[in-house]
Amino acid sequence: MNLPAGHEVHAPGTATAHVYFPTTALVALMQPMPGGGDVSVALVGNDGMLGLAAFMGDFFESGRAVVLHPGAAWTLPVSALTAHGPDSVRVTQAVLGYLQALTDQMSQTALCQRTHSVEQRLCRWLLMAFNRLPDDALAIDLSDLTAQLDAPLDALAGAAEQLVRLGALACEPGRLRLLDRAVLQAQACDCHALSQSKRGM
């Protein structure tokens, strides 16, 4: 199925009827904050799935899953994934692999938010996003990244301008394009290289 930008795949407190496997869509996992608003905790693309809570026995979501970059996803009813059958062991192993990767990403993101500059975090986030997309174009405005990086727009704009000057990125209305991955990697914090080594990439 197609997932448009801004579509809320899951919402807090709602029952999970389906699990999703994005193929070309990019989805942000958001957790509500006590004072209001949401904070981004992870990205899910062609490397993961949405609806892990249901598989683990919790059929109600604690956060939101919001589509950042429009695209396609495979979807299955929860019952099809949790039903016992000849492939249940392989399904369990695959889902646990997704869960481990998601946990690693959340842990690394929490550390990165506390220790690295806005410029470094922007580079890491962009690399994470482009790694999960089929091409080098991300259908998103720079202003949409304020919630993803918990950073003010002026700081993100300054960091993006630097990447444009270095030839790593092109900022267009409603779209960010990757021009030079090597430059972006050189400007990113070591969190990205660490996460890639854990994924075997």
HELIX and SHEET records of a PDB file:
HELIX    1   1 LEU A   52  PHE A   55  1                                   4    
HELIX    2   2 VAL A   78  THR A   82  1                                   5    
HELIX    3   3 SER A   88  THR A  115  1                                  28    
HELIX    4   4 VAL A  118  ASN A  131  1                                  14    
HELIX    5   5 LEU A  142  ASP A  144  5                                   3    
HELIX    6   6 LEU A  145  LEU A  149  1                                   5    
HELIX    7   7 LEU A  153  ARG A  165  1                                  13    
HELIX    8   8 ARG A  181  GLN A  187  1                                   7    
HELIX    9   9 ASP A  190  ARG A  199  1                                  10    
SHEET    1   A 3 ASN A   2  LEU A   3  0                                        
SHEET    2   A 3 GLY A  71  PRO A  77 -1                                        
SHEET    3   A 3 HIS A  18  PRO A  22 -1                                        
SHEET    1   B 4 GLU A   8  HIS A  10  0                                        
SHEET    2   B 4 ARG A  64  HIS A  69 -1                                        
SHEET    3   B 4 LEU A  26  PRO A  32 -1                                        
SHEET    4   B 4 ASP A  38  VAL A  44 -1                                        
SHEET    1   C 3 ALA A 137  LEU A 138  0                                        
SHEET    2   C 3 ARG A 175  LEU A 178 -1                                        
SHEET    3   C 3 LEU A 169  GLU A 172 -1                                        
END                                                                             
